[in-house]
Amino acid sequence: MTQGHQVMMHSPSTTSTPTIRTRFLIISDTHGYRFLPDTRPLQPIDVVIHCGDLTENSQLSEFETTLQLLRDIDAPLKLVIPGNHEFTLDTPTFQQMCHKSRRRCNRELLQHYYGSPGEAKALFTEAAKRHGITYLEEGTHRFSLPNGASLTVYASPYTPAFGSPGFQYNPKLEGHDFAIPQGVDVAITHGPPRGVLDRSWVTGENVGSVELFAAIARARPRLHCFGHIHEGWGAEVVTWGDVPVPEDAGSHHGTSTSNSGEQSSTTTSATGRSTTTTEGRRRSSTSSSWTLLADLGSLLPLKGDTMDLVREKERKLAEYARGKCVKTSHCAGDVLPLSEQGARTLFVNAAVLGTPMRPPWVVDMELPRA
C-alpha cells in the first residue's frame, strides 16, 4: 500500500488511553475535477472531509463528477460542505439569480445545466449516503465512527464576500456568527480564519474571516480544515496560550510566505487592517505559539531561491506526488499531539486545485471513544 509523506515524527505511545486513533483525508476546491487513477490517495481512511467548492459553475453535471470522486475513495464516512461556487445550494441566492437570468436567458438551458432550486441538493440523497457521503448544513453534527470513536463536527460554508456569490456575507455590514461550541473535535469551513493560511497572492492581503478566527480561538477544536484561498494551501499548528481571546477578537498575528520567499509576521486587527514586520515568526496577544508544517512557499520555486533550494523543493513535491498525499500525525507520543481538548489546533488549508495540483492532506489524531 502506498504511504503518504510523514511530516511529523511518530513515536507510538505505550500508555493506554480512552481514545482511538482516527485518520482523516482532507480535500477542498476540487472544482469539478476527479483524481486521476494514479493520484487518488490509497491510505486506509476513517473520515473524508471535503471543504467546499465541489464545482466550478455549480452545474448538475459537476456535482455528479464530485460525487463520483467521493465514491471512489474507500472510507466509511465522507463529510461534505458547499463553497461559494455552489450557489445553487444556497437557495435564496440561487432564486435571486434565476429571477435575474430568466429575463435574458433561455429557461430550458438554465434548467438543463443548473436544475431548479433544491435539485442539486437532492443529489445528496440516500444513494449518496449508501456510499458514506453526508452533506452537512451549517451547525454542529455528531457521529459514532465504525472504528469506535466519537466525532463532533462544526460545519459552515459561509465566507466574506469575494468571488462567486454562494454562502457569502458582507463583513462590513452584517458579519456572520460562527457558533462553534466548546468540545468540537473538528471545524469544517469553506474559508480560512483571518491570518491563517489566507494570504492572497493577488492582493498581498490576509483575506480570511475575523469572526471565524475569534470563534476558533474561543472553541479551540483539535482540527480546523478549510480551503477557498488556493495559494494558502498548507498546514500549521497553534499551541494556545493561557490568556483567553476577548469577545471582540482582539488581534491575530500570522506568518506567511510572500512571492519573494521572505517570511514575515503579520498582525491583523479586528477591523481588518494589517501591518507587517520581518520577525519570521508569529506571536499573539494570547502568547500562543505557531508551528508551520508546510505551505506553497516550501514547495514552489520562488524569486531568490538558490539552485539547491529549488532542487530540494522539486524533490519534496515529487515525494508528495508519489505518496499521493501529505501525511501528518498528531497522536500521543507525536511532537505536536492534539489529544488534549483545547490545548492545540491543527489548521489545514486543503485547496488542491492549482499548478501544480496540491496534494491532499492525511491527518492522524486521537478521538474519544463513542
QUIFEN-V901434 format. One line per field, one symbol per residue. ss: DSSP state (H for helix, E for strand, C for the rest). phi: phi as a letter, one per 30 degrees, with the letter a starting at -180 (. if undefined). psi: psi as a letter, one per 40 degrees, with the letter a starting at -180 (. if undefined). A space follows every 10 residues. Layout:
ss: ???
phi: ???
psi: ???
This chain:
ss: CCCCEECCCC CCCCCCCCEE EEEEEEEECC CCCCCCCCCC CCCCEEEEEE CCCCCCCCCH HHHHHHHHHH HCCCEEEEEE CCCCCCHHHC HHHHHHHHHH HCCCCCHHHH HHHHCCCCCC HHHCCHHHHC CCEEECCCEE EEEECCCCEE EEEEEECCEE CCCCCCCEEC CCCCCCCCCC CCCCCEEEEC CCECCCCCEC CCCCCECCEH HHHHHHHHHC CCEEEECCCH HHCEEEEEEC CCCCCCCCCC EEEEEEECCC CCEEEEEEEC CCCEEEECCC CCECCCCCEE EEEEEHHHCC CCCCCCHHHH HHHHHHHHHH HHHCCEEEEC CCCCCCCCCC CCCEEEEEEC ECCCCCCCCC EEEEEEEEEC
phi: .dcddcdcdc bedccdbdbb dbccccbahd hiccddeccd ecddccbcbc cjhdbcbide dddddddded ddcdadbbcb bdbddcdddc eedddddddd dddbbdddde dddcicejdd ddddcedddd cidbdcddkc bbbcdedjdc bcbcbaddbe eaidddhbbc ddcciacddd ddiddbccbd cdddibhbdd ddcicdcddd dddddddddh ddbbcaaicd ddelaacccd ddddddddih bbcbcbcddd iddbccccdd djdbbbbcdi acbbdcidcb bddaaddccc dbejdddddd dddddddddd dddiaccbcb cejddbdcdd eidbbccbcc dcdlbddddd ccbcacbddd
psi: hhiihhdhhh hhiehhifih hhhhhhiifd feiihideeh heihidhhhh eifdidefid dddddddddd dehgidhhhh iiadefdeeg dddddddddd dedeihdddd dddeaihedd dedgaddddd eehhhhihah ihihideeih hhhhihehii hhaiehfiih decdaihggh iiehdhhhid iiihehfehh edeeiheihd dddddddddg idhhiabdgd eehaiihhhi idhihideeb ihhihihide ehhihhhhie eeiiihifde iiiieefiih hhdiiddedi hiheiidddd dddddddddd ddeeihhhhf iheidgiedh hedihhhhhf hdhahihiii hhhhihiii.
